Amino acid sequence: MSDHYYSTNPQSQNVTETNDYIVRNHSFTFTSASGVFSKKGIDFGTRLLIETFEIPEVEGAVLDLGCGYGPIGITLAYHYEERSFVMVDVNERAISLAKKNANQNNSTNVAIKQSDGFTNIAEQSFAAIITNPPIRAGKKVINRLFAESSNHLVNGGELWIVVQKKQGAPSVIKYLQSIFHDVDVVTRKKGYYIICAKN
């Protein structure tokens, strides 16, 4: 099997890169590496998702599903310090990097664990779930993640997603409408859709 960012144990050489970023008007330092998503730095879609996201009024923790090296969960945990954040990824290299990045950004309200989707957090429910889904893993995988997200949101909870039009945003919206009460395109920019689905 070829090595992908959604591999459990990447076999590619572990070459790291550390950079500083300004996200939502605050400076963060992130270390990324080969074998994880967007190893060259925070990609446009992820940044747009971070900058667009608004915390739901409903109480509860926030999940960064497929956290990679942690830019979504860590930046939002800083801006919503009153909430607890859970960050999960199937990729053990990504988890190691996310823990390193949480430490170097002094994140105190995050819990990071390796999990294939909701496997290791099956008993938890969330006010919000945020994901830049692993499109390359295929429709079957991402639809499973969306369906399981619906089952792990509290009443009034929200699933926030970024997806490109060319990667199937219209079909993603159609599928979400089959399992969620309310699905909105919050913003569109450069072919990227930010979608909020509510229970």
C-alpha positions as CSV (number, residue, x, y, z in Angstrom):
1,M,0.0,0.0,0.0
2,S,1.4,3.4,-0.9
3,D,2.1,5.9,1.9
4,H,-0.7,8.5,2.5
5,Y,-1.4,11.1,5.1
6,Y,-4.2,8.9,6.3
7,S,-1.9,5.9,6.8
8,T,-1.7,4.7,10.4
9,N,2.1,4.4,10.3
10,P,3.8,6.4,7.5
11,Q,6.9,4.8,6.2
12,S,8.3,7.8,4.4
13,Q,11.4,9.5,5.8
14,N,10.4,11.8,8.7
15,V,11.6,15.2,7.5
16,T,10.3,18.0,9.7
17,E,9.8,21.7,9.0
18,T,9.0,24.5,11.6
19,N,7.4,27.8,10.6
20,D,5.6,30.7,12.2
21,Y,2.1,31.7,11.1
22,I,-0.4,34.5,11.9
23,V,-3.8,33.0,12.1
24,R,-6.9,34.9,13.4
25,N,-4.5,37.7,14.4
26,H,-2.3,35.6,16.6
27,S,1.1,34.1,16.1
28,F,1.6,30.3,16.2
29,T,4.5,28.0,15.6
30,F,3.9,24.7,13.9
31,T,6.2,21.8,13.0
32,S,5.0,19.7,10.1
33,A,6.6,16.7,8.4
34,S,6.6,14.4,5.5
35,G,3.9,11.7,5.7
36,V,1.2,14.1,7.1
37,F,-1.3,16.4,5.3
38,S,-0.1,19.7,4.0
39,K,3.5,19.2,5.2
40,K,4.6,22.5,3.6
41,G,2.4,24.5,5.9
42,I,-1.2,25.5,6.6
43,D,-3.1,25.1,3.3
44,F,-5.7,27.6,2.1
45,G,-8.7,25.4,2.8
46,T,-7.6,24.8,6.4
47,R,-6.9,28.4,7.0
48,L,-10.3,29.4,5.6
49,L,-12.0,26.9,7.8
50,I,-10.2,28.2,10.9
51,E,-11.0,31.9,10.1
52,T,-14.6,31.2,9.3
53,F,-15.5,28.9,12.2
54,E,-17.8,30.2,14.9
55,I,-18.3,28.4,18.2
56,P,-21.9,27.1,18.6
57,E,-23.9,28.5,21.5
58,V,-24.6,25.0,22.9
59,E,-22.2,23.9,25.6
60,G,-19.7,21.1,25.1
61,A,-16.2,20.2,23.9
62,V,-15.0,20.6,20.4
63,L,-13.5,17.9,18.2
64,D,-10.8,18.4,15.6
65,L,-11.4,15.2,13.5
66,G,-8.3,14.3,11.4
67,C,-6.2,16.9,13.1
68,G,-3.0,16.3,11.3
69,Y,-0.2,18.2,13.0
70,G,-2.8,20.3,14.7
71,P,-3.4,23.7,13.2
72,I,-7.2,23.7,13.5
73,G,-7.5,22.4,17.0
74,I,-4.6,24.4,18.4
75,T,-5.5,27.8,16.9
76,L,-9.2,27.5,17.8
77,A,-8.3,26.3,21.3
78,Y,-6.4,29.5,21.9
79,H,-9.3,31.6,20.7
80,Y,-11.9,29.6,22.6
81,E,-10.0,29.0,25.8
82,E,-13.2,28.4,27.8
83,R,-13.8,25.2,25.8
84,S,-12.0,21.9,25.9
85,F,-10.7,20.5,22.6
86,V,-10.1,16.9,21.5
87,M,-7.9,16.3,18.6
88,V,-7.7,12.9,16.8
89,D,-6.0,11.4,13.8
90,V,-5.3,7.9,12.5
91,N,-1.8,8.9,11.6
92,E,0.6,8.2,14.5
93,R,3.2,10.7,13.1
94,A,0.6,13.4,12.9
95,I,-0.4,12.7,16.5
96,S,3.2,13.0,17.6
97,L,3.5,16.3,15.8
98,A,0.2,17.6,17.2
99,K,1.4,16.9,20.7
100,K,4.7,18.7,20.0
101,N,2.8,21.7,18.5
102,A,0.4,21.9,21.5
103,N,3.4,22.1,23.8
104,Q,5.3,24.7,21.8
105,N,2.1,26.9,21.6
106,N,1.3,26.4,25.3
107,S,-2.0,24.8,24.6
108,T,-3.6,23.8,27.9
109,N,-7.2,23.0,26.9
110,V,-6.5,20.2,24.3
111,A,-6.4,16.4,24.5
112,I,-4.7,14.6,21.6
113,K,-5.1,10.9,20.9
114,Q,-4.7,8.5,18.0
115,S,-8.0,7.3,16.7
116,D,-9.4,5.9,13.4
117,G,-12.4,8.2,13.3
118,F,-14.4,7.8,16.5
119,T,-13.0,4.4,17.5
120,N,-11.1,5.6,20.6
121,I,-13.6,8.4,21.5
122,A,-16.8,6.4,21.1
123,E,-18.3,7.5,24.3
124,Q,-17.8,11.3,23.8
125,S,-20.2,13.9,22.3
126,F,-19.3,17.3,21.1
127,A,-20.8,20.8,20.6
128,A,-18.8,21.1,17.4
129,I,-16.8,18.8,15.1
130,I,-14.4,20.5,12.7
131,T,-12.7,18.6,9.8
132,N,-10.8,19.1,6.7
133,P,-11.8,15.6,5.6
134,P,-9.4,13.1,3.9
135,I,-10.9,13.4,0.4
136,R,-8.2,11.1,-1.1
137,A,-9.3,8.3,1.3
138,G,-12.5,8.0,-0.8
139,K,-16.2,8.8,-0.6
140,K,-17.0,5.7,1.5
141,V,-14.5,6.8,4.2
142,I,-15.5,10.4,4.4
143,N,-19.3,9.6,4.3
144,R,-18.7,7.3,7.3
145,L,-17.0,10.1,9.2
146,F,-19.8,12.5,8.4
147,A,-22.5,10.0,9.5
148,E,-20.5,9.1,12.7
149,S,-20.1,12.9,13.4
150,S,-23.9,13.2,13.4
151,N,-24.1,10.6,16.1
152,H,-21.4,12.3,18.2
153,L,-22.9,15.8,18.3
154,V,-25.0,17.1,21.2
155,N,-28.5,18.5,20.4
156,G,-27.8,21.7,18.6
157,G,-24.3,20.7,17.8
158,E,-22.6,21.6,14.5
159,L,-20.3,19.8,12.0
160,W,-17.9,22.2,10.1
161,I,-16.2,21.1,6.9
162,V,-14.0,22.5,4.2
163,V,-14.1,20.9,0.7
164,Q,-13.2,22.0,-2.7
165,K,-15.9,22.2,-5.5
166,K,-13.6,20.1,-7.7
167,Q,-13.3,17.5,-5.0
168,G,-17.1,17.1,-4.9
169,A,-18.5,19.8,-2.7
170,P,-22.0,19.6,-4.3
171,S,-22.2,15.8,-3.6
172,V,-20.9,16.3,-0.1
173,I,-23.7,18.8,0.6
174,K,-26.3,16.4,-0.9
175,Y,-25.1,13.6,1.4
176,L,-25.0,15.9,4.5
177,Q,-28.6,17.0,3.7
178,S,-29.7,13.3,4.0
179,I,-28.4,13.0,7.6
180,F,-28.5,16.5,9.1
181,H,-31.4,18.8,9.8
182,D,-29.8,21.9,8.4
183,V,-26.9,22.3,6.0
184,D,-25.5,25.7,5.1
185,V,-22.7,26.9,2.9
186,V,-21.2,29.5,5.2
187,T,-18.7,30.9,2.7
188,R,-17.1,30.1,-0.7
189,K,-13.7,31.3,-1.7
190,K,-11.3,30.2,-4.5
191,G,-13.3,27.1,-5.1
192,Y,-13.4,26.1,-1.4
193,Y,-16.7,25.6,0.4
194,I,-17.1,26.0,4.2
195,I,-20.1,24.0,5.2
196,C,-21.9,23.9,8.5
197,A,-24.3,21.0,9.2
198,K,-26.5,21.1,12.2
199,N,-28.3,18.3,14.0
